[in-house]
């Protein structure tokens, strides 16, 4: 419908992909298609560490997206508004492997 959906809270990880594979062994967003004009956004807010680790050891299958703790959305646009955790450890944002400013980013 074109309305923005807001997801707030604390995030362990957030990825936005337009290709399924990050590298030959990591199928991060299995439903991503370069030509569909969308981004596939995956995010994790809470997850049992052992379960998350077990899934991430087999990233080539793409099955991590089926875990109950992994949210997967296909979107036409998104906005990331990072909130610093603490002044000494504000958090980390990377875009295409490069450190990115801790600032609002819209894509």
WOVEN-V460731 format. One record per residue. RES is the residue in one small letter. PSI is psi in radians with two decimals (none if undefined). OMEGA is omega in radians with two decimals (NA if undefined). Layout:
BEGIN
RES PSI OMEGA
RES PSI OMEGA
END
This chain:
BEGIN
x -0.08 3.12
x -0.07 3.13
x 2.54 3.08
x 2.43 3.02
x 2.30 3.14
x 2.28 3.06
x 2.01 -3.10
x 3.06 3.09
x -2.85 3.13
x 2.37 -3.12
x 2.34 3.01
x -0.73 -3.12
x 2.58 3.03
x 2.30 3.07
x 2.52 2.97
x 2.17 -3.03
x 2.57 2.98
x 0.11 3.03
x 2.57 -3.13
x -0.63 -3.02
x 2.28 3.02
x -0.58 3.09
x 3.11 -3.07
x -0.28 -3.10
x 0.01 -3.03
x 1.78 3.08
x 1.42 -3.02
x -0.77 -3.05
x 1.47 -3.00
x -0.47 -3.12
x 0.00 -3.11
x 2.44 3.08
x 2.23 -3.09
x -0.62 -3.01
x 0.04 -3.07
x -0.05 3.11
x 0.22 -3.10
x 2.88 2.95
x 2.48 3.04
x 2.03 -3.09
x 2.18 3.08
x 2.42 3.07
x 2.63 3.14
x 2.17 3.11
x -0.73 3.09
x 2.45 3.13
x 2.47 3.00
x 2.26 -3.05
x -0.78 -3.11
x -0.72 3.12
x -0.75 3.13
x -0.77 3.12
x -0.79 3.14
x -0.74 3.13
x -0.70 -3.08
x -0.26 3.05
x -0.29 3.11
x 1.04 -3.10
x -0.26 -3.12
x -0.41 -3.12
x -0.43 -3.07
x 0.13 -3.08
x -0.24 3.13
x -0.46 -3.13
x -0.26 3.11
x -0.09 3.13
x 2.55 -3.10
x -0.36 -3.11
x -0.04 -3.13
x 2.12 3.07
x 2.41 -3.07
x 2.09 -3.12
x 2.39 2.98
x 2.15 -3.03
x 2.72 3.07
x -0.33 3.09
x 2.76 3.05
x 2.78 3.09
x 2.24 3.11
x 2.14 3.14
x 1.52 -3.10
x 2.45 3.09
x 2.16 -3.13
x 2.39 3.09
x -0.95 3.10
x 2.82 3.09
x -0.63 -3.13
x -0.54 3.13
x 1.37 -3.03
x -0.36 -3.05
x -3.03 -3.03
x 2.32 3.05
x 2.31 3.08
x 2.44 3.06
x 2.07 -3.12
x 0.68 3.08
x -0.03 -3.13
x 2.44 3.10
x 2.38 -3.07
x 2.60 3.13
x 2.57 3.09
x 1.33 -3.07
x 2.83 3.11
x 2.31 -3.12
x 2.27 3.13
x 2.36 3.11
x none NA
END
